[in-house]
Amino acid sequence: MELLQKLRKLPGFATLRAIVYLRISTDREEVYSLSEQLMECSGFADKFGIEVVAVVEDRGESGGTFEKRKMAAVFEMVTEGKANIVLVGDRSRFGRGGIQLNQAWEKQLNEIGGYLIAVKNPTDITTSSGRTQRDTDDFVAQIQRNNIGDGWQRTHKRRWEEKLPHDGAPRMGYKLCEKCTWHVQTLSNGKTVRRAIKRCGECGGALQPDWFRGDALAEFARRWTDGGESARKLVVEMRNRGVTSVRGNPMGENQWFSALDTGFGWGWRRKRTVPARGRGLTRKYSTNKPDTFDVWEMGKHKPVIVDENGNPDLELWERYRAKRCQPTKVIASDRKVKHPLSTRLRCGRPKDEDHPEERCGMRMGAGKSRTGPKGKRTYIDTYTCSGVREKLCKGISVSRHLAHKAVGDWLADQATDEDLGRKAAARAARQQKRENVVAALETQVDRLKKKLSRLTDLQLDEKAALHPTAFKMKQEEILAELEPLEARLELQKRNARLGRAAPPPSTFRRFADAWPKMTNSEQRELVESLIHHIDVVKQPGKKNNRLVIVPYWDVVEEQESAPAVHRAASD
């Protein structure tokens, strides 16, 4: 291909190394699955001798914005020199944000030494015809996105007027009418996806009560609101009864409260008329609690939380709403972690015996465990997996004594590590490079923000104000250029915070000597400054569980080498 021949002649492109980027927002959007995209991109790479170094997947993410996607991680790999090509199925997979936003991100990619190739229609943007084709593809992608958005808005408006929820999917306490079915379509790769609900025409589109889950939802609401019972206790009890989510998964506290906060079980539908403030990721509401919604109307569906007369128990709803939305009074000092390793220990028990590589990963909290024969039992301080309380994990524990001893031994080992100084020097050099990049990005972001501020001030001056259309176009141009810079800056800052250089062996020697004499607070501060997390791995028989300490500098190496969803398989 002429484009690839031209690229290979450029500095840094003699060997083409590609990141395959895959994206799909929803199965309803289009029949273009992730596996089909991967097949096309891999075939293109094999045909033209391009080495695939990583595959990055974005599931359920809209192409209208880049902020919530993994594109910044892709750019990070290109910046590190691990890849110089980004392969996508077509340009709509890269983004549907329009010409300005798409090309602002593409410009950033070119500046850091990368090139975007859409395998369905590769374009050479160094030529006028290639740029014209690129503009056309981006324009078409934006039109498709606008059509999709307009279709959803019309559907939501129609469903609201018909007293239906914004979508017809089953909810906690509700199911589809027995005569309604999912319209199913099979993709070319054999994958089956749900496309739409095929309505029977008799139920009017309203969900029907699922009384097993509905009664459980009502009982949870009454016992938590009026009975004063803890949500944790109720969650465990409901799980023991076999109450699950609509998809059959165990439910935690957040899932139960999310189902109740909608008010759907009482017969309500809700929406907001006051838009969230801010731009991009900051444009969101603080919570989804009932007090953040200002429009409540009764729907067509039958309530499952009812009083003795079968009517919606609105008095219970008001009590629940008041209790749920009351301000939390917690003293700041009470939020501090009291035990040195509570924020660092992670449960390493396998989730499934058939897949031992998949670990629980939940945090471990401090507590006490019984030990010794019956009648002579004593209690010892331990750290235990927090998932045991809600029966999300069978649990794993380690005694406080052994855990603290393991940290002390690790500090002593670091003091005698001959390679630690070399590793620290390499880490410091990398960290300095990152800090330089952060400073450069901050300068560019600050320049664009000042430019945007001057444009806004100019528009407020009646004599010098631009035409509204010209102002909007200029504003969107600046924002499109600002977004990729802010995304890259956020990622670089996060990595810079984690990229702490390992202290020299002499410092570790002082830490190891002082560790047994430190207070809990001092130990906690030291652990938080050095250790990212500690995996507690189950050992066979009655052996003590093994602790694997992962310092910050090892975590950064792992993130930098494999920030993508999975690495490409090596032959």
C-alpha positions in Angstrom: 0.0 0.0 0.0 1.3 3.4 -1.0 0.4 5.0 2.4 2.4 2.4 4.3 5.3 2.7 2.0 5.3 6.5 2.6 5.1 6.0 6.4 8.0 3.6 6.5 10.2 6.2 5.0 9.5 8.7 7.8 11.7 8.8 11.0 10.4 6.5 13.7 8.1 4.5 11.3 10.7 2.0 9.8 9.0 -0.7 11.9 5.3 -0.3 12.1 3.9 -1.3 15.6 0.2 -1.0 16.0 -2.4 -0.7 18.8 -5.8 -2.1 17.7 -8.5 0.1 19.1 -12.0 -1.4 19.3 -15.2 0.4 20.4 -18.9 -0.3 20.5 -21.4 1.8 22.4 -24.4 -0.6 22.6 -25.5 -3.7 20.8 -28.5 -1.7 19.5 -26.2 0.9 17.8 -25.1 -1.3 14.9 -24.1 -4.8 14.0 -20.4 -4.3 14.2 -19.1 -6.3 17.1 -15.8 -6.0 18.8 -14.7 -9.4 17.4 -15.5 -8.4 13.9 -13.5 -5.2 14.3 -10.6 -7.2 15.7 -10.7 -9.6 12.8 -10.6 -6.8 10.2 -7.8 -5.0 12.0 -5.7 -8.1 12.6 -6.2 -9.2 8.9 -5.0 -5.8 7.8 -2.0 -5.9 10.0 -1.0 -9.4 8.8 -1.5 -8.5 5.2 0.8 -5.5 5.3 3.4 -6.7 7.9 2.3 -4.5 10.8 3.2 -5.8 14.3 0.2 -5.6 16.7 1.6 -4.8 20.2 -1.7 -4.3 22.1 -5.5 -4.4 21.8 -7.6 -1.9 23.6 -11.4 -2.3 24.0 -14.0 0.3 24.9 -17.4 -1.4 25.6 -20.5 0.7 26.1 -18.8 4.0 25.4 -20.2 6.7 23.1 -18.1 8.0 20.3 -19.4 11.5 20.8 -16.7 12.3 23.4 -13.2 10.9 24.1 -13.1 11.8 27.8 -14.4 8.5 29.3 -12.7 6.3 26.9 -9.2 4.6 27.0 -7.9 6.8 24.2 -5.5 8.7 26.6 -4.0 5.3 27.5 -3.5 4.6 23.8 -1.7 7.9 23.4 0.5 7.1 26.4 1.8 4.0 24.8 2.5 6.0 21.6 4.3 8.6 23.7 6.4 5.9 25.3 7.5 4.7 21.8 5.8 1.3 22.1 3.6 1.9 19.1 3.4 4.3 16.2 0.1 3.2 14.5 -3.5 3.1 15.8 -5.7 0.8 13.8 -9.5 1.1 13.9 -12.2 -0.6 11.9 -13.4 2.7 10.5 -13.3 6.3 11.6 -16.6 6.1 13.5 -14.9 3.7 15.9 -12.3 6.4 16.6 -15.0 8.9 17.3 -18.3 10.5 16.2 -17.7 13.9 17.7 -17.5 15.7 14.4 -14.7 17.1 12.3 -13.2 19.5 14.9 -13.1 17.1 17.9 -12.0 14.1 15.9 -9.2 15.9 14.1 -8.1 17.7 17.3 -7.4 14.2 18.8 -5.8 13.0 15.6 -3.6 16.1 15.5 -2.4 15.2 19.1 -1.7 11.7 17.9 0.4 12.9 15.0 2.3 15.3 17.3 3.4 12.5 19.6 4.6 10.3 16.8 1.5 8.3 15.9 -0.7 7.8 12.8 -4.4 6.7 12.7 -5.4 4.2 10.1 -9.0 3.1 9.5 -8.7 -0.3 7.8 -11.9 0.0 5.9 -10.8 3.2 4.2 -7.2 4.1 4.8 -6.5 7.8 4.0 -3.3 9.7 3.5 -3.8 13.0 5.3 -0.7 14.4 3.8 -2.6 14.8 0.5 -5.5 17.1 -0.3 -7.6 14.2 -1.5 -6.9 12.2 1.7 -7.9 15.1 3.9 -11.1 15.6 1.9 -11.9 11.9 2.4 -11.1 12.2 6.1 -13.4 15.2 6.5 -16.2 13.4 4.7 -15.9 10.3 6.9 -15.9 12.4 10.1 -18.9 14.4 8.8 -20.9 11.2 8.0 -20.0 9.7 11.4 -21.3 12.9 13.1 -24.6 12.7 11.1 -25.0 9.1 12.2 -24.5 10.1 15.8 -27.0 12.9 15.6 -29.5 10.6 14.0 -29.0 8.0 16.8 -29.4 10.8 19.4 -32.5 12.2 17.8 -34.0 8.8 17.6 -33.4 8.1 21.3 -34.8 11.6 22.3 -38.0 10.9 20.3 -38.3 7.5 21.9 -37.9 8.9 25.4 -40.4 11.6 24.8 -43.0 9.2 23.5 -42.5 6.8 26.4 -42.8 9.6 28.9 -46.1 10.8 27.3 -47.3 7.2 27.4 -46.5 6.9 31.2 -43.7 4.4 30.5 -40.1 4.4 31.8 -37.4 5.6 29.4 -36.7 2.0 28.4 -38.6 -1.2 28.6 -36.0 -3.4 30.1 -36.9 -5.4 33.3 -36.2 -3.8 36.6 -35.9 -4.9 40.2 -39.4 -6.2 41.1 -40.6 -6.1 37.5 -40.5 -8.3 34.4 -41.7 -8.3 30.8 -45.2 -9.3 30.0 -45.3 -13.1 29.4 -46.4 -12.6 25.8 -43.6 -10.0 25.1 -40.2 -11.4 24.0 -36.7 -10.2 23.1 -36.2 -9.9 19.3 -32.8 -11.7 18.9 -30.3 -11.4 16.1 -27.2 -13.6 15.5 -24.1 -11.8 14.3 -21.7 -13.2 11.7 -19.3 -14.4 14.4 -22.0 -16.5 16.0 -22.6 -14.1 18.9 -26.3 -13.6 19.9 -27.3 -10.1 20.9 -30.6 -8.6 22.1 -31.8 -6.1 19.6 -35.2 -4.9 20.8 -38.3 -6.0 22.7 -41.0 -7.6 20.6 -44.2 -6.3 22.1 -47.4 -8.4 22.3 -49.7 -5.3 21.8 -51.8 -6.3 24.8 -49.8 -5.0 27.8 -49.3 -1.5 26.4 -45.6 -1.7 27.0 -45.9 -1.6 30.8 -43.7 -3.9 32.9 -45.5 -6.5 35.0 -44.8 -7.1 38.7 -42.4 -9.8 39.6 -43.8 -10.5 43.0 -40.9 -12.6 44.4 -38.5 -9.7 43.9 -41.2 -7.1 44.4 -42.2 -8.3 47.8 -38.5 -8.5 48.8 -38.0 -4.9 47.6 -41.0 -3.8 49.7 -39.8 -5.7 52.8 -36.3 -4.2 52.4 -37.8 -0.7 52.2 -40.0 -1.1 55.3 -37.5 -2.8 57.5 -34.7 -0.3 56.7 -37.0 2.8 56.9 -39.3 2.0 59.9 -37.6 -1.0 61.5 -34.2 0.6 61.9 -32.4 -2.5 60.6 -29.1 -2.2 59.0 -28.8 -2.5 55.2 -25.9 -4.9 55.5 -28.0 -7.3 57.6 -30.9 -7.1 55.1 -28.6 -7.7 52.1 -27.2 -10.9 53.6 -30.7 -12.1 54.6 -32.1 -11.4 51.1 -29.2 -13.2 49.5 -29.7 -16.2 51.7 -33.4 -16.3 50.5 -32.2 -16.4 46.9 -33.2 -12.9 45.9 -31.0 -11.7 43.1 -30.9 -8.9 40.6 -32.8 -9.0 37.3 -29.7 -10.5 35.7 -29.4 -13.1 38.4 -26.4 -11.6 40.2 -26.0 -11.1 44.0 -27.1 -7.6 45.1 -25.1 -5.4 47.5 -26.3 -2.3 49.4 -25.8 0.1 46.5 -27.9 -2.1 44.2 -30.8 -2.2 46.7 -30.7 1.5 47.3 -30.4 2.3 43.6 -33.6 0.2 43.0 -35.5 2.0 45.8 -34.2 5.5 45.0 -35.9 5.4 41.5 -39.3 5.2 43.3 -40.3 2.7 40.5 -41.6 0.2 43.1 -44.1 2.8 44.4 -45.3 3.5 40.8 -43.2 6.6 40.2 -41.3 7.8 37.1 -38.7 10.5 37.5 -36.6 13.0 35.5 -34.6 16.2 35.9 -35.4 19.5 34.2 -32.4 21.3 35.6 -29.3 20.4 33.7 -26.1 19.4 35.4 -23.4 22.1 35.5 -19.9 21.9 34.1 -18.3 20.5 30.9 -17.2 17.1 30.0 -16.6 14.7 33.0 -17.6 17.5 35.5 -21.1 17.8 33.9 -22.8 15.4 36.2 -24.9 15.3 39.3 -23.4 14.5 42.7 -25.7 11.6 43.4 -28.8 9.9 42.0 -30.7 10.1 45.3 -34.4 11.2 45.1 -33.7 14.8 46.1 -31.7 15.4 42.8 -34.8 14.8 40.7 -37.5 17.5 40.4 -40.2 15.8 38.3 -42.1 12.8 39.7 -45.2 11.3 38.0 -47.1 8.1 38.3 -46.5 5.6 35.6 -48.7 3.0 33.8 -47.0 0.1 35.7 -48.6 -1.5 38.9 -46.8 -0.6 42.2 -45.3 -3.5 44.2 -44.8 -1.4 47.4 -48.4 -1.0 48.5 -50.4 -0.4 51.6 -53.0 -2.7 53.1 -55.6 -1.5 50.5 -53.4 -2.2 47.6 -52.5 1.4 46.8 -49.0 2.8 46.5 -47.7 3.3 50.0 -46.8 6.9 49.5 -46.4 7.6 53.3 -43.6 5.0 53.3 -42.1 6.6 50.3 -42.0 10.0 52.0 -40.4 8.5 55.1 -37.9 6.6 53.0 -37.1 9.7 51.0 -36.5 11.8 54.1 -34.3 9.2 55.7 -32.3 8.5 52.5 -31.7 12.2 51.8 -30.9 13.4 55.3 -27.3 14.8 55.6 -24.7 12.4 56.9 -23.1 13.6 60.1 -19.7 12.0 60.3 -16.8 13.6 62.2 -13.8 13.9 59.9 -11.6 12.2 62.4 -13.8 9.1 62.5 -13.2 8.6 58.8 -9.4 8.1 59.3 -8.2 4.6 59.0 -7.1 3.4 62.4 -5.1 0.3 61.4 -1.8 0.5 59.5 -2.7 -2.0 56.7 -6.5 -1.6 56.3 -6.2 0.4 53.1 -3.6 -1.7 51.5 -4.4 -5.4 51.9 -6.3 -7.1 49.1 -8.0 -10.5 49.1 -6.2 -13.0 46.9 -8.7 -15.8 47.1 -9.7 -17.2 43.6 -13.3 -16.3 42.6 -13.8 -19.6 41.0 -12.0 -22.9 41.4 -12.1 -23.4 37.7 -10.4 -20.0 37.1 -7.8 -19.7 39.8 -6.2 -16.7 38.1 -9.3 -14.5 38.8 -8.8 -13.1 42.3 -11.4 -11.5 44.6 -9.4 -8.3 45.0 -11.6 -6.8 47.7 -10.1 -4.7 50.5 -9.4 -6.4 53.8 -10.5 -4.7 57.1 -9.3 -5.1 60.6 -11.2 -7.3 63.1 -10.9 -10.2 65.5 -11.0 -14.0 65.0 -11.6 -16.8 67.5 -8.9 -19.4 67.9 -8.1 -22.3 70.2 -10.2 -25.4 71.3 -13.8 -25.0 72.6 -13.9 -23.7 76.1 -10.4 -22.1 75.8 -10.9 -19.9 72.8 -9.1 -16.6 72.6 -9.4 -13.7 70.2 -6.6 -12.4 67.9 -6.4 -9.3 65.8 -6.7 -10.1 62.1 -7.4 -8.6 58.7 -10.3 -10.2 56.8 -11.8 -9.8 53.4 -14.7 -7.3 53.5 -16.7 -9.4 51.0 -17.4 -12.0 53.7 -20.0 -9.8 55.4 -22.2 -9.8 52.3 -21.2 -13.3 51.3 -19.6 -12.1 48.1 -16.4 -14.1 49.0 -15.7 -17.1 51.1 -13.1 -15.0 52.7 -9.4 -15.0 53.5 -7.6 -13.6 56.6 -4.2 -12.9 58.0 -3.2 -12.1 61.6 -2.2 -8.6 62.3 1.1 -9.9 63.8 2.1 -11.8 60.7 1.0 -9.0 58.3 3.1 -6.4 60.2 6.0 -8.7 60.4 5.9 -9.3 56.6 6.1 -5.5 56.0 9.0 -5.2 58.4 10.8 -8.1 56.7 10.1 -6.5 53.3 11.7 -3.2 54.5 14.7 -5.1 55.7 15.0 -6.9 52.3 14.9 -3.6 50.4 17.8 -2.3 52.5 20.0 -5.2 51.2 18.8 -5.1 47.6 22.0 -4.4 45.5 19.9 -3.5 42.4 17.7 -1.0 44.2 19.9 2.0 43.6 20.0 1.3 39.9 16.2 0.8 39.8 15.8 4.1 41.7 18.0 6.0 39.3 16.0 4.6 36.3 12.8 5.4 38.0 13.9 8.9 38.9 14.8 9.6 35.2 11.5 8.4 34.0 9.7 10.4 36.6 11.6 13.5 35.6 10.5 13.0 32.0 6.9 12.6 33.1 7.0 15.8 35.2 8.4 17.6 32.2 5.5 16.4 30.0 3.0 17.4 32.7 4.5 20.9 32.8 4.4 21.2 29.0 0.8 20.0 28.9 -0.2 22.4 31.8 1.2 25.3 29.8 -0.8 24.4 26.7 -4.0 23.8 28.7 -3.5 27.2 30.5 -3.0 28.9 27.2 -6.2 27.5 25.7 -8.2 28.3 28.8 -7.0 31.9 28.7 -7.9 32.1 25.0 -11.4 30.8 25.8 -11.7 33.3 28.6 -10.7 36.2 26.3 -13.2 35.0 23.7 -16.0 34.9 26.3 -15.1 38.4 27.6 -15.1 39.7 24.0 -18.6 38.3 23.5 -19.9 40.1 26.6 -18.8 43.4 25.0 -21.7 44.5 22.9 -19.6 46.6 20.6 -16.9 44.0 19.9 -19.1 40.9 20.1 -19.0 38.3 17.3 -21.9 37.0 15.5 -23.5 34.1 17.6 -22.7 31.6 14.9 -19.1 32.7 14.6 -18.7 32.8 18.4 -20.0 29.2 18.7 -17.8 27.9 16.0 -14.7 29.5 17.6 -15.7 28.3 21.0 -16.1 24.7 19.7 -12.8 24.9 18.0 -11.0 25.8 21.2 -12.9 23.2 23.3 -12.1 20.5 20.7 -8.4 21.4 21.0 -8.6 21.6 24.8 -10.3 18.2 25.4 -7.4 15.9 24.3 -4.9 18.0 26.1 -6.8 17.7 29.4 -7.3 14.0 29.0 -3.6 13.4 28.4 -2.7 15.8 31.3 -5.0 13.9 33.7 -3.4 10.5 32.8 0.1 11.9 33.1 -0.6 13.5 36.5 -2.0 10.2 37.7 1.1 8.3 36.6 3.3 11.0 38.0 1.7 10.6 41.4 2.2 6.8 41.2 5.7 7.1 39.7 7.5 7.6 43.0 11.2 6.6 42.9 12.3 3.9 45.3 14.2 5.4 48.3 17.9 4.4 48.6 18.8 1.3 50.7 20.1 3.5 53.5 16.6 5.0 53.9 15.0 1.5 53.9 17.5 0.5 56.6 16.3 3.3 58.8 12.6 2.4 58.1 13.3 -1.3 59.0 14.9 -0.3 62.3 12.2 2.1 63.3 9.2 0.0 62.1 8.6 -2.0 65.4 8.7 1.2 67.4 6.4 3.2 65.3 2.8 4.1 66.3 -0.1 2.9 64.2 -0.4 6.4 62.7 3.3 6.5 61.8 3.2 3.0 60.3 0.2 3.9 58.2 1.9 7.0 56.8 5.0 5.0 55.9 2.9 2.2 54.2 0.9 4.7 52.2 4.0 6.4 51.0 5.7 3.2 49.8 3.2 0.4 49.2 0.4 0.4 46.6 -1.2 -2.8 47.8 -0.5 -6.1 49.4 -2.1 -9.3 48.0 -2.9 -12.0 50.5 -2.7 -15.3 48.7 -4.3 -18.5 50.0 -1.9 -21.4 50.8 -2.8 -25.1 50.9 -3.5 -26.9 54.1 -2.8 -25.1 57.4 0.1 -23.0 56.0 0.0 -19.3 56.8 -1.3 -17.2 53.9 1.4 -15.6 51.8 1.7 -11.8 51.4 2.8 -10.3 48.1 3.9 -6.7 48.6 3.6 -4.5 45.6 5.3 -1.1 45.9 4.4 1.9 43.8 7.4 1.6 41.5 6.4 -1.9 40.5 2.8 -0.9 39.8 3.9 1.9 37.4 6.0 -0.6 35.5 3.0 -2.8 35.0 0.7 0.0 34.0 3.2 1.4 31.5 3.8 -2.0 29.9 0.2 -3.1 29.7 -2.3 -0.2 30.0 -4.5 -1.8 27.4 -7.2 -4.3 28.1 -5.0 -7.2 27.0 -1.7 -7.6 25.3 -1.4 -9.1 21.8 -0.4 -12.8 21.8 3.2 -13.4 20.9 4.2 -16.1 18.5 
